[in-house]
Each structure stands twice: as C-alpha cells, then as structure tokens.
Amino acid sequence: MKIAVTSVSGQLGAAIANQLIKTIGKEHVVGIARTPEKAQHLGIEVRKGDYNSREQFNDALVGIDAVLLVSGMDAPDKRIEQHRNVIEAAKQNKVAKIVYTSIIGAEKGSAFSPIVQSNRQTETDIKNSGLDFVIGRNSIYIKPDLEYIDTYVKEGEIRNSAGTGKCTYTSRQALAIAYTQMLTEEKHNGNTYNLAGEAITQAELANYINTVYGTNLSYNAISIDAYTKERQDALGEFLGTVIGGIYESMHNGAYDIKSDYEKAAGVPHPSALELIKAYKAIFN
C-alpha cells in the first residue's frame, strides 16, 4: 500500500507523514510538495505537485492507493478549483481513498466564514467523487497562542473578542495520530469527524499558561470590532480580518462542539494543559 500526503513540506503535512512512517514504514509513504526539495529531510520519496496544476497531480498520484489532501492556503475561491485538481487526478489514477483536512467553523456570520464555506465545498466534491473518503474537521491550533506568549507577558494579558466563548484547541501532533488511523483503517470510510480537544475559555487558557510558564496573565475581553481593527492594524487588512473572524466565531460558539477525536484516533485527545506542556517541552 502506498499513501500520499500533499503539502508534505508544510507543518501539518510533515507531522502526518512522520506519523505514517512510524506506523507503516517510509517505503509506503509518498510526499507531494510544490517544492520537493523542502521535504527531502523526511527521508521518503517526494513528488512534485502544485495544487494549481492538474497535470502535475496526474503524475504525482500514479500508483497511489490513498491520498491525504491537506487543505490549501490560497484565497477561498481559488482553493476549490485547486482541490478539484487533486480529486480529479485521484479519480484518473484510480486512487481508492481520499482523506481531507477540513476545518471546524461557522459557515455564516463571520469574516472567517468564506474559508469555512470553501472547505465545505471541497467536502461535497469529495463525497461526490465516487472514491472512499474520510473527512476530518480540524479545530484551532493552540500553537499560535503559545508562540505569542512573549507579547502576552509584555502586555500582561490575553486580549481578544472571544469573551466567554469556548475553543476546543488541538495540535498538529494530535491531528497526525488521528489522520494516520483515518488513512490506514477502513472502518473510518464514509465518516466526517470533528477533530477537537477540550473546550476551554480564554480565561482558562490564560490560567493554564500561567500554570505551565509561571506567568501572571489575565484575560481581557474587548468588542469584536475593536479586536478586528487591532488585528488589521497589526497584520494588514486581509489577515487581520481573518483572525478577527476566528475570534468572532469563537465568541459565537462555533468551536464549542462535540469532538469525535477518540473515535477517529483510537485514543483520547490531550487536554489543553497537556498540549501546553508538550509545546513547552519542545520549543522552550
């Protein structure tokens, strides 16, 4: 059996490829990347595949039994066609199974909704492809908050518009375990899983960070408009609007959902505190 992982030079793709290597051996794992040289460190065969090129994926998926389609990072309208290039190439090559990394989120009502909608369209395209499929809807990574700790400490607080809304934080390492099972076990075929962790508030996030890092952070809720403008000023209009939309969705409860992680992965999802401890052990 050969399993291909797209965007294998990215953080999620690489994490899943590494978990697959541990589980089934590197000879059964093929990476696909727009720039294959960036993934040579994985020690597996890496083929060239740009989401914009159907022809490249026609070649990249030759001899592949299952493919993990990692959601692209382009604008929402472009992603749909890019993902279709992979789906159609998979059909042409008679790939038996496609697994997709989708996202949890509000399909309406926030600036992040167009990205969620594009993921839902790809889910529909995959379901209509005639291939066996499994869809994972990823929750929010905890890593960006932890990468931002120095700023939080400088300001003495975590400040955003989530209010008392809860977020089911996850990590790429946790997701890699679930996707490896979804790719290698037939019992998951036809399912859509919410891949999410423990639901916590931003105040709880601050307390957990304080516990692990010995900081003294508090949480300060501000309005959706004020936070979105703050992010736009810091990150530019496009990215700032997207980040503002994520916290608007969090405020509205979009990430406070029932998790299917244990059903997909076969093990419980790490707690938020465990995620923070794991990050600190690796990066600090």
Disulfide bonds with the S-S distance in Angstrom:
none
